[in-house]
Amino acid sequence: MAQLSARDYTDVRIVDVEVPASIAHEQAVRRWWEGRIRGISGQDRMGGRFTPPAAVARLYEQGSVSRCAAHARAAFESTLAAAITQVTLIHVDRRLGAEPLVSRRVDGKLVEGR
């Protein structure tokens, strides 16, 4: 957040999308294979990006909610975020199928959400 503020960002959106660990694993493998196929066929010179299963598993060591959710919330609530005019946290929980939760701070004050 300090780097964004130093570069005069005034509107930052943080998006956290939560899925079960099993889905995160499946999606990582699918992205890798689809990327490899595009790379082999010449459609994508970079190919797939492999994410080791252990890397995905580490994101869920604290339970069913990923470490990413905690980091997104911490960034939103950090004192460094107060230096940015508007910061929005959008939390999408695909495990529940609920509507996205939106929290917004303007000039460091919470104006929407929690």
URPESUL-V658107 format. One record per residue. N is the residue number from 0. RES is the residue in one small letter. PSI is psi in degrees with one decimal (NA if undefined). OMEGA is omega as a letter, one per 30 degrees, with the letter a starting at -180 (NA if undefined). BURIAL is 1 if it has 9 or more other ideal C-beta (glycine too) atoms within 8 Angstrom, else 0. Layout:
BEGIN
N	RES	PSI	OMEGA	BURIAL
N	RES	PSI	OMEGA	BURIAL
END
This chain:
BEGIN
0	m	-35.4	l	1
1	a	-40.7	l	0
2	q	-38.7	l	0
3	l	-44.2	l	1
4	s	-41.5	a	1
5	a	-25.3	l	0
6	r	18.5	l	0
7	d	29.3	l	0
8	y	138.4	a	0
9	t	-13.0	a	0
10	d	108.5	a	0
11	v	133.7	l	1
12	r	127.0	l	0
13	i	124.1	a	1
14	v	125.2	l	0
15	d	118.6	l	1
16	v	116.6	a	0
17	e	131.9	l	1
18	v	160.4	l	1
19	p	153.4	a	0
20	a	-38.8	a	1
21	s	-39.1	l	0
22	i	-40.0	l	1
23	a	-41.5	l	1
24	h	-48.0	a	1
25	e	-43.9	a	0
26	q	-38.0	l	1
27	a	-44.1	l	1
28	v	-43.4	a	0
29	r	-43.9	l	0
30	r	-40.2	a	1
31	w	-50.7	a	1
32	w	-42.9	l	1
33	e	-39.5	l	1
34	g	-40.0	l	1
35	r	-43.5	l	1
36	i	-43.6	l	1
37	r	-37.9	l	1
38	g	-45.8	a	1
39	i	-37.0	a	0
40	s	-3.5	l	0
41	g	5.5	a	0
42	q	-21.6	a	0
43	d	109.0	a	0
44	r	-16.9	a	0
45	m	-24.9	a	0
46	g	-161.5	a	1
47	g	157.7	l	1
48	r	113.4	a	0
49	f	129.7	l	0
50	t	113.6	a	1
51	p	141.6	l	0
52	p	-34.9	a	0
53	a	-32.6	l	0
54	a	-41.2	l	0
55	v	-43.6	a	1
56	a	-37.7	a	1
57	r	-26.8	l	0
58	l	-18.8	a	1
59	y	18.5	a	1
60	e	-25.6	a	0
61	q	-2.8	a	0
62	g	-152.6	a	0
63	s	-19.1	l	0
64	v	132.6	a	0
65	s	159.1	l	1
66	r	-29.1	a	1
67	c	-38.1	l	1
68	a	-43.5	l	1
69	a	-40.6	l	1
70	h	-39.8	l	0
71	a	-45.3	l	1
72	r	-41.8	a	1
73	a	-40.3	l	0
74	a	-42.6	a	1
75	f	-39.7	a	1
76	e	-4.1	a	0
77	s	150.7	l	1
78	t	-26.4	l	0
79	l	-28.4	l	0
80	a	-25.4	a	1
81	a	-20.3	l	1
82	a	-7.8	l	0
83	i	132.9	a	1
84	t	-51.4	a	0
85	q	128.4	l	1
86	v	127.4	a	1
87	t	133.5	l	1
88	l	121.7	l	1
89	i	116.7	a	1
90	h	116.2	l	1
91	v	120.2	a	1
92	d	97.5	a	0
93	r	-15.5	l	1
94	r	-31.6	a	0
95	l	-18.2	a	0
96	g	18.4	a	0
97	a	164.7	l	0
98	e	150.6	l	0
99	p	142.7	l	0
100	l	129.3	a	1
101	v	128.7	l	1
102	s	139.2	a	1
103	r	137.1	l	1
104	r	134.2	l	1
105	v	126.2	a	0
106	d	38.7	l	0
107	g	-5.0	a	0
108	k	136.3	l	0
109	l	121.0	a	0
110	v	-11.1	l	0
111	e	140.9	l	0
112	g	-150.8	a	0
113	r	NA	NA	0
END
